């Protein structure tokens, strides 16, 4: 099974996340299939960059976003524009 989730990068107390498509058995920051965006929570407002066509492709293939990522995508209006 494949998930769309956050992979943490950045220094201690300075998080930066990649939005990745990964197998559920892979480690959080380990092997992934494809990077489909970034999330920087340190900027106000938080900076999110997405590749909407790739996210839609992976969701059509059966990939499930994690709860955290689902909330992030809703804030960005992703589900409203693809429905």
N, C-alpha and C positions, 0 to 999 in steps of 0.2 A: 504494500500500500504506500502511496505517496502523499506527503503533506506539504503545504506551503507554510513556512514558519520563519521566525527570526533567528539569525545567527549573530551572536554578540562579537563585536570587535572593538578596538579602541583600548585606551589605557585604563588603569585602575581609576575608578570613580569618574571616568570620562567615556561613557558607553556610546557606541555607534553600532547600528545594526544593519545587516544585509537581509533583504527579504529573499529567501531561497526556496527552491523546490528540492525536497530531499526525501529519501526513503525513511520510513519511520524507525528503522533499526539503526540508522546512522546517528552519530553523536551530534549534540547541539551545534557545535562549531566545526564539525568534521566534514566528511565528504557530502557533496550536494550535486544535484543534477544540473541545475541552472540558477543563476542569480537573476531575479526579476524586479529588483528595486532596492532602495535604501531607506533608512529611517534614522533621523538624528534628533533625539529628544532634548538635547541641550539648548537648542535654539528656541526662542520664544516668538512666534508659535513654532511647534515642532515641524521640521522639514521632512517631507515624504516625497520620494520620487518613485514612480512606478512605470512598469512596461505593461500597460493594460491589455494589449493584444496577447502577450505571452501568458499573463495571469489567466485570461479568459480561455486560452488554449489549454492550459494545464487543468483548469477546473472542468472543462469539457471532457478531458481525458480521465476524470475521476479523482483528481487531487483535491484534498480537503484542507482549507485554511484552519489554523489553530484559532481558538477563541480570541486571543489577543489580536491576532492579525485580522480576524473577521471584523472586530470593533474598529480597528485602524482603517480598514477598507471602507467601512460604512461612513466614517468621518470624512473620508476623501471623496465620497459620493460614487464609489465604484459600483455598488450593487444597484443603485438607482439608475445609472446610465446603461447597465448591461441587461436589465430585466425587460 
